[in-house]
Structure formats: C-alpha cells, structure tokens
Amino acid sequence: MRAEPQHHPSPSGHSLGNSNKPDSEARTEVGSSGRVAPHFYQHMQALIFAVEEINDHPELLPNITLGFQVFDTCFNLRKAAHGTLSMLSGGNETTTNYHCNKLSPLASIIGDSGSSVSIIMAQILGLNRYPQISYFATSPILNNRNLFPSFFRTIPSDEFQMKGLAQLVSHFGWSWVGLLVTDNDYGQFGLQMIKQEIINSGACVAFVENILTGQPNRNAPRIVQVIRESTAKVVVVVDAESSFVIVLEELLRQNVTGIMWVASEAWATSAVHSENRFKGVVVGTLGFAIHGGQLPMFSKYLNSLSPSDMLFDSFIKEYWEQSFSCKWLSQENLATLLENDTIRACTGNETLENITPEFYHRASLNVYNAVYAIAWALQNLILCVPGNGPFDHGTCTNISSFQPWHLLHYIKNVSFQTTYDSQVFFDAKGNPPAVYDIVNWHVPLSNCSPSCPPGFRRVMVTGKSPCCYECALCPLGQTSNQTDSVKCHLCSWDTWPNLQRDKCLPRTTEFLSREEPLGYGLSAISIFSSLVPLVILFIFIYYKTTPVVRANNYSLSCLLLLSLFLCFLCSLVFIGYPQPQMCLLRQVAFGMVFTVCISCVLAKTITVVIAFNATKPGSRLRQWTGVRVSYFVIVLSTFIQLVICVSWLFLFPPFSELDTDTKPGVIIANCNEGSPTAFWCMLGYLGFLATISFIVAFLARRLPDSFNEAKFITFSMLAFLSVWVSFIPAYLSAHGMYTVAMEVFAILSSSWTVMLCIFVPKCFIILLRPNMNSREHLMGKVKGQK
C-alpha cells in the first residue's frame, strides 16, 4: 500500500517512501530544507506505525505486506496535483493514464489535511475511481458524490460540526453571540451553516467579521474594535490557529479579556491554550475537538524514536529541533552556536518522554483509522468467494492485479472495530460517524437581555434585535415552565396557574358546602327555623277553640304555618353539591311553597275584608264568608305558578354545570337555571302576589281590631317585598357559592318576616296574656273603637 498523508506548510516538498517489500530497503528523497511541525510529523509516524502494526498482525492481511510513500504538498495546489499524478503514474515524471512503475499496485491515497488541497486531489482521483481517505479535510463540498465519487474521510464534515456548535450555543442559553470566520472555504461555508443554525435555535448574531488571510495583520485591529464595542460576551471562531493567533495577539495588545470563545475543531486544542501569554485572553474557551482515543502502543512508539536509529528519515532532525528547541551542529551554524549562548546544540540523547508527548491522540488517530480502513477493505477483497463476488456474474478480483474501483467498492462497505473499541464505517457521502470531544474551560452568560424566568415570556421591542427583549408576566390563566419562553400556554380547563405562573395546579371547586362554616350555619338555621312554625302550629291546635285563634281563620293559619315549615326546609336543597336532580327541582320547590305561603296570606287578607263588609246590613258578601273563597284564591294562585314552573321544566330545564370563567382559578359548581327569563317570571309572580296582598292589607288596615290582621299582614308583606327587592341586585352581583347563599338568606329572611309579623302577636296573647284571649275582651275593643 502506498499512502499520502499531508503535512502543514513547509517551503518545499518532502517525500518519504518505503516499499516494505521483504527484500527492499527504505529510501528517502529530500528536497530543499524546510521546517516540519511536530504534530504533523506525528501524523506521518501514525501512518508508519499503523502499516507496521498491520504487517505484524497474524490475521489481518496474512502473507500480504503493505508499503507506503509519503509526499508533502505544503498546502500548495500545484504540488498536490503534481504529487497525485506522480503516485498514479508511478514515477518522478507524471504520465497521464499510464503506470510506469513495477511496484505493487497503488491501493489508496490518504490525504490531504486541507479541504482545498483535498478537493483538487479528489477531482483527479475520482476520474479513475481511486479511493482517497482524508484525515483532516472537513469541507461539506466533499459530500457531493457526483463530483467526488471516491472520496472518504475519517473526520466528520463541517456540516455536523457547525450544527453541533449551534446546539452548544443553544444548550448554554446564549442568545447574543458574535461570529469570527476565516475568509477561505472553511470559514465561509462554516459561516453559512452556523449562522442559520444559531438563528433557527432562537438566538441572534451580534456581529460577523471575516479574518482576512490575505492581509498580514488579518484585519485584527478592526475585529478587536468590534469585539470591544459589542455587548456580546460569546464569540464563535471558525478558523485555524495559524490565522487566529494574530487576532489573539491584538486582543492581548489592547487588553481585551472576559470573552467566551467557542472554538471550531481547527484550534480548540491548539498550543495557544498552553502559552502563558495568551492565558488571560483564551481562558474560558469552549468548543469541539476532533474525537480522540488512547493509543498507548503508538505513544510508546513515538517515545522510542531516535535520530541515531532513523538515519533514513530526513524529517526526524527537524522534528527533534522543534521538540527540544535545539540546533544540530554543522559547519554552517557552528559559529552561530558558539557566539549565542541561548541556542542549545542537539545531542541526540534527549528523551521524548521528558516532553510528555500527547497520549490522547486526535488527528493521528484519524490517520491510524484511515490505514486500517484500507487494510480491512483489502482483507474483504481477499476473502471474496468466486461466484458470490460483488462484480459482474459474482466474480472477485485478485489482490495482485485489482483495479482502483474494485477496492473502492470494499471501502464503501467497510466496517470494523478498532483496537480502542470504536466502530469505524462510512456513510453514503463518505463521512464517518459524527463524534466530537468537547473542550470546556469556563461558561459565562452572554445575552442582550436577561433571561426571562419561568412564568414570564419574551416581548419583542420595536426597532431592536429579536434577542433584545423585555420580560412580561404570563397573562391570566397561562403559564410558561421554561426559561426564555416565547409564548405562554393555556392551562387545561380544570387547572390554573400558581402565583409564579410556572405550572398549572388543579383548580379548587367551589359550592355552598355543608362542611364549610357558611353552609353549616345556614343549614343549622334552616332546620331550627323549620321547627318554629311547627311549635306555633301545635299551639294553635291546642288553643283552637280560643277566640284569638278562631277570629284569625284557624284553617288558613294552619295551612300558612305548614307552608312556612316547607319554606324553611326548601332552603336546604340549595346547600350542598349541586346534583342534577337537585338543580332540576330546587327553584321549582322554592317557587311553589312560597306561592302557597303568599296565597294563604292573600286569602287571609281577602277574608278579613269580606268578613268586615259582610257584617253591614244588607250586604251580599255574606255568601262569600266561608272557606271556599280562601281555598279558591289559594288554588288559583298556586295553579298559575304551577303552569309557569311546569313550562319551565319542560322547555328550559335547569341543569348542573361547572363554571370556569367567572372566578379565576376556581371551578364553580352551580345550577344553571336553564332560562333566566323563566326564573325571573317565577320570582316576579311571587312579587306580584305579595304586592296584591300588601295593597289589600294596607287598604284594610283601619278595620276593627277584633276582626283585623291587616296591620300585621301589611308589615309582613312590606318586609317580604323589601327582602326580595334587595335580593335582586345582591343576587346579580354575587358569584359562586355566595349567589346561592344570598338566595338562602332571602328565603330564610322572608319566611321569618311573615312568621314574626303574623303569628308572634297571636302567640303573645295566647301564652302570655290569656286574659286578652276572650270574646268579651275582643268585643270590648270593638265597642271602644266605635
């Protein structure tokens, strides 16, 4: 196998080859001198280590030896194109569509580390379907299988990273962030994706600035000025360390601190985080890093490297100088080393373990995985069974003469478990599973406005950014249970917000309960009051032969007392949970018993008038002095009310209902009267009867006392009417159980006024003034008045 991992800038190209044939020696071809970054040298060593590990593996590719060739493109498109064509043609001179070398077939190419270089390589390699696996190219353009049909990578596409960075911003509740991006493809494609993702998550972009790679200062002064003047405390940076470090130096020069940096993987784990001079600027960096893993054997392999043992490797001396800050002695620099005490000479005895090489590998791991992906693809190619192969007519291919598209098929379908227990495979676009590590140093707040707590919602301010808002308490009946809610939500019909309006609680159900003090007190009064007319009825029965009882129409008095007994008791049906049958009957029962009561009063009044006028000589009213007129008045009056109530029940029957609109947070269990008109007609008819009784009694108030109840009836009806006239506004203004309580109070009050005004004076005479309970005394009163 020959592979091509790419190394970051060096002024000239380097190439390192090793056929790894049993009878061959490693060869080195070195161009002009250049500098190699230590971490990119480690990437090359990861390739070499993986190849050697696979060649030593007893089960993976047995009897097959992998070889490799390394070429440094120096981030130069021309060098990348030249190197790619050189590998394809097999010689120093490139010959299109021709392979002049007799070495083992080229299996695949690993590289490049940059997206721009990878794109030019993928365009060339895709023509012949040569598999290419990059370990560091993240551009989403490379997802296009029509343009790059043979491209794969072991690092996720930026499409995943930018979505992840936006989710990271959203996760910490940052709604006001700045964006710094490099002006190359990496930054501009990243900008398009992350900006839209941030906006879609509900956050806002405070500013967008490009890091201009074409300018020596990267436009750093303007960028730092924008950062200083912005209220955003979180800045997302999509750039590589080499460009962004100039911006960091300008931040350091202007003493700008307190910024939370959200880093893309290109610099999230760079060396700037460990440099003392930048610690005050970059502290608090949070970002995505390339997913890493532990490769203890590779770490041990790196620590064992020595210039004395690797004379064929022209890179190791440069790596040694970079790692230990020393210089190898030579005729050219001998005088410089002797004159400058600060420059130390390299001895070759330095130990790599002392500089603690990275144990948790990231990009090197991607190179390692790329080599193994090719190895497992070749393994599956070898294990192909003729007749069940993936090519025409179930054929297989030969390991010594396969074509690039043969291996491409197996790489597309490769899936294997690594030595560090991770699964590697490629999706339809050539991407690996999108897995990142998160680097986290500190997490501050960065919002244009303070977060709205639960129970509040955002209110946009005209003329300001959507992220600059005000907080408003949720409207009545609505809640929000999240921070920075855009809108509040209605509670269900049987729940209501708590005082903080951050959750819905079950509503309390309100009705005039017998267990509550008000309901209990009214029930006790009703029962006690109902006993009073029974006691008076017993007194009237016991003293029915006395003049006072006989003079006041004994039968009507008994009927009136019974109706008052029922009036007091009917108030009980208004107390308690409003069951459907109770709702249907309670107003009708109230209307009917009160109609009987007022009809009796009206009949007594008419009887008094007829009785007085019948005593005049020649009066025709003598025939009406019996009980028939009284009963006729009662029956007729009650029948009219009965028609009203029956019509009400048949046409608009009352029903029980749960009212959630009248009182906030309360379910009022009440009886809907069905038809307010019917209710007021029933009540109005009672008022009509009481008014007639009042007028007749008022006109008869000056009749002789021995026959006259008119004064007492006048007072009783006046009080009765006063109670119910007062009831109307109170009933209409009350809510919930107090509406029912008002009606019960009116029932009890009006019943007591009738009983007190009509019967208490009679009981006073019967029980306390028996001497006045005589015919002589009554007749004497009459004579005295004449």
TORMISE-617146 format. One record per residue (C-alpha): x, y, z; residue in three letters. Coordinates in steps of 0.25 Angstrom, whole numbers, plus 2048, in hexadecimal, padded with zeros to 3 digits. Each point is the difference from the previous one (the first is absolute). Layout:
<recs>
XYZala;...
</recs>
This chain:
<recs>
800800800met;80580E7FDarg;7F980B807ala;80180F801glu;7FD80880Dpro;80380F7FEgln;808809809his;7FE80E803his;80880B7F9pro;80E7FE7FDser;8078087F6pro;8047F47F7ser;7FB7F37FEgly;8047F3807his;7FE7F27FCser;8037F4808leu;7FE7F27FAgly;8007F1805asn;7FD7F57F7ser;7FF7F780Casn;8047F47F7lys;8077F5807pro;80D8027F8asp;7FF80F7FFser;80680C808glu;7F980C804ala;80480C7F7arg;80080F803thr;7FE80B7F6glu;80280E806val;7FF80D7F9gly;80580E806ser;80080180Fser;7F3804806gly;7F980080Earg;7F67F5804val;7F780380Bala;8017F580Bpro;7F17FC800his;8007FE7F1phe;80C7F8802tyr;7F97F780Agln;7F57FF7F5his;80A7FA7F7met;8057F780Bgln;7F27FB802ala;7FF7FC7F2leu;80D7F8801ile;7FC7FA80Ephe;7F37FB7FAala;8067FA7F4val;80B7F9809glu;7F57FB809glu;7F77FB7F5ile;80C7F97FAasn;8037F980Dasp;7F27FC802his;7FE7F17FFpro;7F28007FBglu;7FE80D7F9leu;8057FF7F1leu;8097F4803pro;80B7FE7F6asn;7FE80E7FBile;80980B803thr;7FC80F7FFleu;80980B7FBgly;7FF80F800phe;80580C7FAgln;7FF80E806val;7FF80D7F9phe;7FF80E806asp;7F780A7F8thr;80480C808cys;7F18047FFphe;8048037F1asn;7F57FD7F6leu;80B7FE7F5arg;8087F7809lys;7F47F8804ala;7FC7FE7F1ala;80E7FC7FChis;8027F680Cgly;7F27FA7FDthr;8047FE7F1leu;80E7FB804ser;7FA7F5809met;7F67FC7F6leu;80A7FF7F5ser;80B7F9809gly;80C8097FCgly;80680D802asn;7FB8057F3glu;7F18007FFthr;7F97F97F5thr;7F18017FFthr;7F97F2800asn;80D7F9800tyr;8077F880Bhis;80F7FE7FDcys;8047FA80Dasn;8017F2803lys;7FD80180Fleu;7F47FA807ser;7F28067FBpro;7FC80D807leu;7F57FD809ala;7FB80D805ser;80580E804ile;7FF80680Eile;7FF80F800gly;80080C7FFasp;7FE80780Dser;7FA80D7FAgly;7F38007F9ser;8058097F4ser;80B7F67FDval;7F77F4802ser;7F68057F6ile;80B8027F5ile;8057F2803met;7F27FA801ala;7FD8067F2gln;80C7F87FAile;7FE7F3808leu;7F18007FEgly;8027FF7F1leu;8067F2801asn;7F87FD80Darg;80D7FF808tyr;7FC7FF80Fpro;80480D808gln;7FF80180File;80380D807ser;80280180Etyr;7FE80F802phe;7F88067F4ala;7F3804805thr;7F98097F5ser;7F27FC7FDpro;8028017F1ile;8077F3801leu;7F37F9803asn;7FC8027F2asn;8017F17FAarg;7FE8057F2asn;80D809800leu;8087F780Aphe;7FB7F27FFpro;80D7F9806ser;80280A80Cphe;7FF7FB80Ephe;80480680Darg;8027FC80Fthr;7FD80E805ile;7F1805800pro;7FC80A7F6ser;7FE80F805asp;7F27FE7FDglu;7FF7F880Dphe;809809808gln;7F980D7FDmet;7F37FA804lys;8077FB80Dgly;80680D803leu;7F28077FEala;7FA7F5809gln;80B80380Aleu;7FC80F800val;7F27FD802ser;8037F680Bhis;80680B809phe;7F580A7FDgly;8098097F8trp;7F78097F8ser;80980B7FCtrp;80D7FB7F9val;80B8057F6gly;8067F97F5leu;80E8007FBleu;8037F87F4val;80C7FF7F7thr;7FE8047F1asp;8037F37FAasn;7F77F57FCasp;8017FA80Etyr;7FB80D807gly;7F68047F6gln;7F97F37FFphe;8007FF80Fgly;7FA80E801leu;7F47FD7F7gln;7FD7F4808met;80280480Eile;7FA80E7FElys;7F37F97FBgln;8007F680Bglu;80280A80Bile;7F48087FBile;7F87F47FFasn;8037FC80Eser;7FA80E804gly;80D807803ala;80580D7F9cys;80D8037F9val;80680D806ala;80B8027F5phe;8077F87F5val;80F8037FDglu;8097FA7F6asn;80E7FC803ile;8078057F4leu;80B7F67FDthr;8058097F4gly;80480B80Agln;80D7FE809pro;7F880580Casn;7F47F87FDarg;7F780D802asn;8037FE80Fala;7FE80E804pro;7F28027FAarg;7FC7F2806ile;80580480Eval;7F980D7FFgln;7F27F97FCval;8027F680Cile;80380B80Aarg;7F48097FCglu;7F67F47FFser;7F87FC80Cthr;8017F17FCala;8097F8809lys;8017F47F8val;8077FF7F3val;8007F47F7val;80D7FE7F8val;8017F87F3val;80E8017FDasp;80E7F9801ala;80A80380Aglu;80A8067F6ser;7F680B7FDser;7F980280Dphe;80D802808val;80280D7FAile;7F2805805val;8047FB80Dleu;80D808800glu;7F880C7FDglu;7F67FD80Bleu;80C7FE80Aleu;80580E7FBarg;7F3807802gln;7FE7F880Easn;7F27FB7FBval;7FC7F580Athr;7F37F9805gly;7FC7FB7F3ile;7FB7F17FFmet;8067FA7F3trp;7F87F57FAval;80B7F97F7ala;7FF7F77F4ser;8087F4800glu;80B8077F8ala;80580780Ctrp;7F87FA80Cala;80C7F8805thr;80B8097FAser;80D804807ala;7FB80E803val;7F87FB80Chis;80D7FB807ser;80880D7FDglu;80180980Casn;7FF80D7F9arg;7F27FC7FAphe;7FA7FA80Dlys;7F980D804gly;7FA8017F2val;7FC7F27FCval;7FC7FB80Eval;7F17FC7FFgly;8027F97F2thr;7F57F67FDleu;7FF7F97F3gly;8007F37F8phe;80D7F87FFala;8037F47F7ile;7FC7F3807his;80C7FA806gly;8037F3806gly;80C7F9808gln;80A7F97F7leu;80A7FC80Bpro;8097F87F6met;80180C7F7phe;80480980Bser;80A7F6804lys;8057FF7F1tyr;80180F800leu;80880180Dasn;80A7F57FAser;8048097F4leu;80E8047FFser;8088077F5pro;80B7F6801ser;7F77F47FDasp;7F98077F5met;80B8057F6leu;7F77FE7F4phe;7F580A806asp;80480E7FCser;7F4806808phe;8047FB80Eile;80B80A801lys;7F780B7FDglu;7F67FA80Atyr;80B7FF80Atrp;80380F7FFglu;7F2804801gln;7FD7F780Cser;80D803808phe;80380F7FBser;80E7FC7FCcys;8088007F4lys;8097F57FAtrp;80E8037FEleu;8058037F2ser;80B8087F9gln;7F680B7FDglu;7FA80280Easn;80C7FD808leu;80580E802ala;7F2805803thr;7FE7F580Bleu;80E804806leu;7FC80F800glu;7F27FF805asn;7FE7F980Easp;7F18007FFthr;8007F67F4ile;8037F1805arg;8067F67F8ala;7F97F37FDcys;8077F3805thr;7F67F57FCgly;8007FB80Easn;7F3808804glu;7F57F8805thr;7F28027F9leu;7F97FB80Dglu;80580D807asn;7F78097F7ile;7F47F7803thr;7FB7FD7F2pro;7F18007FEglu;7FA7F3806phe;7F28037FCtyr;8028017F1his;7F68077F6arg;8058037F2ala;80A7F5801ser;7F47F7803leu;7F98047F4asn;80D7FC7F7val;8007F3808tyr;7F17FD7FDasn;8028037F1ala;80C7F67FFval;7F77F5807tyr;7F48047F7ala;8097FC7F4ile;8057F4806ala;7F27FB804trp;7FC8037F2ala;80B7F87FAleu;7FD7F580Agln;7F27FF7FBasn;8058007F2leu;8097F4803ile;7F57F9807leu;7F68017F3cys;7FB7F27FCval;7FF7FE7F1pro;7F17FF7FCgly;7FC80980Basn;80880C7FDgly;7FB80E7FEpro;8048027F2phe;7FA7FB7F3asp;7FB7F2801his;8047FF80Egly;80F8017FDthr;80B804809cys;80D8077FDthr;80F7FD803asn;80880780Bile;80C8017F7ser;7F88067F4ser;7F4807805phe;7FB80D7FAgln;7FD80C809pro;7F17FF7FEtrp;8017F2806his;80680580Dleu;7F680C800leu;7F47F6801his;8067FA80Ctyr;80480D807ile;7F18057FElys;7FC7F4808asn;80B7FF80Aval;7FC7FF80Fser;80A7FB80Bphe;80280180Egln;80D808804thr;80A7FB80Bthr;7FB80B809tyr;7F17FB7FFasp;7FB80A7F6ser;7F77FD7F3gln;8058057F3val;7F88017F3phe;7FC80A7F5phe;7F28057FDasp;7FB8027F2ala;80880D7FFlys;80D7FA805gly;7FF80680Easn;8037F980Dpro;7F780080Cpro;7FF80F805ala;8067FF80Dval;80780C807tyr;80780280Dasp;7FC80D808ile;80B809805val;7FB80880Casn;80780A808trp;7F580A806his;7F28037FDval;7FB80F802pro;7F38067FBleu;7FE8087F3ser;7F38067FEasn;7FB80D7FBcys;7F580080Aser;7FF7F880Dpro;7F97F37FFser;7F17FF802cys;7FD7F780Cpro;7F57F57FFpro;7F3807802gly;80480B7F6phe;8018017F1arg;8088087F6arg;7FB80D7FBval;8068067F3met;80580E801val;7FD8087F3thr;80D8047F9gly;8097F7808lys;8067F27FDser;7F77F4803pro;8097FC80Bcys;7FF80E806cys;7F27FE807tyr;7F880380Dglu;7FA7F6809cys;7F1800803ala;7F87F880Aleu;7F87F67F9cys;7F18047FEpro;7F67FB80Aleu;7FD7F17FEgly;80D7FE7F9gln;80E7FA804thr;80E7FE7FBser;8087F6806asn;80D8037F9gln;80A80B800thr;7FF80A7F4asp;7F37FB7FCser;7FB8077F3val;7F17FE804lys;7F87FB80Bcys;7F77F4800his;7F17FF805leu;7FE7F780Bcys;7F67F57FFser;7F1803803trp;8027F980Easp;80D806804thr;80580E803trp;80E807801pro;80780180Dasn;80480E805leu;80D7FF7F9gln;7F97FC7F3arg;80A7F57FDasp;7F77F4802lys;7F17FC7FFcys;7FA7FB80Dleu;7F27FA802pro;7F580A802arg;7F880080Cthr;7F27FD7FFthr;7F680A807glu;7F27FE804phe;7F880280Dleu;8047F4807ser;7FA7FB80Darg;80E7FE806glu;80480F7FFglu;7FC80A80Apro;7F78077F8leu;7F97F47FAgly;8007FA80Etyr;7FA80C807gly;7F58027F5leu;7FC7F1801ser;7FF801810ala;7F880D7FFile;7F67FA7F5ser;7FE7F3809ile;7FE80880Cphe;7F780A7F9ser;7F77F57FAser;7FD7FB80Fleu;7FA80E804val;7F47FF7F7pro;7FD7F2805leu;80180580Eval;7F680B7FCile;7F77F67F9leu;8007F880Dphe;7FC80C808ile;7F58037F6phe;7FB7F2800ile;80080080Ftyr;7F980D801tyr;7F77FF7F4lys;7F3803808thr;80580D806thr;7FB80D7FApro;80D8057FAval;8037F37F8val;7F17FF7FBarg;80080F7FDala;80C7FF7F7asn;7FB7F47F7asn;8057F4806tyr;8017F77F3ser;80880B7F8leu;80980280Cser;8037F1801cys;8038007F1leu;80980C800leu;8087FA80Cleu;8027F37F8leu;8048087F3ser;80A808809leu;8057F3805phe;8037FC7F2leu;80680D7FCcys;80A7FF80Bphe;8037F27FCleu;8018037F1cys;80D808803ser;8077F3803leu;7FF7FC7F1val;80980C7FDphe;80B7FB809ile;80A7F57FCgly;8067FC7F2tyr;7F68037F5pro;7FC7F37FBgln;7F87FF7F3pro;7F27FC807gln;80280B80Bmet;80380A7F5cys;7F37FC7F9leu;7F780180Cleu;80680B80Aarg;7FA80C7F9gln;7F37FA7FDval;7FF7FB80Eala;80380E805phe;7F68067F7gly;7F57F7803met;80180080Fval;80180F800phe;7F48027F7thr;7F87F780Aval;80580980Bcys;7FD80D7FAile;7F37FB7FAser;7FC7FD80Fcys;80480E804val;7F88067F4leu;7F47F7804ala;80080480Flys;80180F7FBthr;7F47FE7F7ile;7F87F880Bthr;80280C809val;7FB80A7F6val;7F47F77FDile;7FD7FD80Fala;80080E803phe;7F78047F5asn;7F77F5802ala;7FB80580Dthr;7FA80C7FAlys;7F17FF7FFpro;7FB7FB7F2gly;80E7FC7FCser;8017F67F5arg;80D7FB804leu;7FB7F780Barg;7FF7F57F6gln;8108017FEtrp;80380080Fthr;8037F17FFgly;80D7F97FEval;7FD7FE7F1arg;80580D7FCval;80D7FF808ser;8037F27F9tyr;7FC8057F3phe;80A80B801val;80B7F7804ile;7FD7F57F6val;7FF80B7F4leu;80D807805ser;8077F3801thr;7FB7FA7F3phe;80680C7F8ile;80E7FE807gln;7FF7F27FDleu;7FD8037F1val;80D809800ile;8087F5807cys;7FC7F47F7val;8028087F4ser;80E804805trp;8037F1803leu;7FC7FB7F2phe;80580B7F7leu;80D805808phe;8037F780Bpro;80B80480Apro;80D7F8800phe;80D7FF808ser;80C8067F9glu;80F803803leu;80380E7FEasp;80F8037FEthr;7FE80E7FAasp;7FA80880Cthr;80B7FF80Alys;80F7FE7FCpro;8067F3805gly;7F27FB806val;7F67F67FAile;7F3805805ile;7F67F4801ala;7F38067FEasn;7F27FE7FAcys;7FD8077F3asn;7F2805801glu;7FE7FC7F1gly;7F880C7FDser;80280D808pro;7F38057FBthr;7F87F5806ala;80880280Dphe;7FC80E801trp;7F27FD7FBcys;7FE7F780Cmet;80680A80Aleu;7F980B7F9gly;7F27F9802tyr;8047FE80Fleu;80280F801gly;7F38037F9phe;7F87F780Aleu;80880780Cala;7FD80E7FAthr;7F17FD7FEile;8007FB80Fser;80780C804phe;7F680A7F9ile;7F47F9805val;8057FF80Eala;80580E800phe;7F28047FCleu;7F97F880Bala;80A80480Barg;7F5809807arg;7F67F5801leu;7FC7FD80Fpro;80B7F8807asp;7F77F5804ser;7FF7FB7F2phe;80C8067FBasn;80E7FA7FCglu;80280B7F5ala;80A808808lys;8097F3803phe;7FF7FC7F1ile;80380D7FBthr;80D800808phe;8037F27FCser;7FE8027F1met;80880E801leu;80C7F8807ala;7FE7F57F6phe;8018097F4leu;80B807806ser;8087F4801val;7FE7FB7F2trp;80280E7FAval;80D800807ser;8037F27FBphe;8008047F2ile;80D8097FFpro;8077F780Aala;7FD7F47F8tyr;8058067F3leu;80D805806ser;8037F3808ala;8097F57FAhis;8017F1803gly;7FB7FB80Emet;7FD80E804tyr;7F58017F6thr;7F97F3806val;80380680Eala;7F980D7FCmet;7F37F87FCglu;8007F780Cval;80180C809phe;7F58077F8ala;7F77F3802ile;80380080Fleu;7FE80F802ser;7F38017F8ser;7FB7F4807ser;80380580Etrp;7FA80E7FDthr;7F37F97FCval;8007F780Dmet;80480B809leu;7F680B7FBcys;7F47F77FFile;8027F580Bphe;80980680Cval;7F580A804pro;7F57F5801lys;80A7F7808cys;80380B809phe;7F1802804ile;7FE7F1800ile;80C7FC809leu;80380D808leu;7F2808800arg;7F67F5802pro;7F680B806asn;8008067F2met;7FC7F37F9asn;7F1802803ser;7F48037F8arg;7FD80B80Aglu;80D8077FEhis;8007FF7F1leu;7F1806800met;80480A80Agly;80B8057F7lys;7F68017F5val;7F6808808lys;80B809805gly;8048037F2gln;7F28047FClys;
</recs>
